[in-house]
Amino acid sequence: MRGATGKPVKHHRTYELVLWDGRILRTRISKPIDGTTYGARVWAHILREQLTVSQDEFWDCALRSIKPDRGGPRQVAPRAALPLHMYRLLVHIGATDEEIAQLDPASASARIAAFYSRGPEE
């Protein structure tokens, strides 16, 4: 971090966190001359304005490595894809692409088995 003159600031240590939505959270740690600690109001300001967390969220993160929920996009686990040979068999027995898209490997296998277990007269 640079000061008003453009030179690096030596009496503060600045930490930055770039969030998924482009926001940048910055917190600056001052080194008090007399070695005092932060008061409750300053601590509350740092948590609320600079880190945007509650005190419980801060301590969960610091002590138990539980990151605060910042509302980021959730990853959806991909469904198991059908092997190509199953897709071809389903097309061969008359299933449409829309029907096949709804199937997982277990239900596709059951549908194929049901088709081939029927007799030729059905």
ABEGO torsion letter per residue (X at the ends): XBBAAGBBBAABBBBBBBBAAGBBBBBBBBBBAAGBBBBAAAAAAAAAAAAGBBAAAAAAAAAAGBBBBAGBBBBBBBBBBBBAAAAAAAAAAGBBAAAAAABBAAAAAAAAAAAAABBAAX
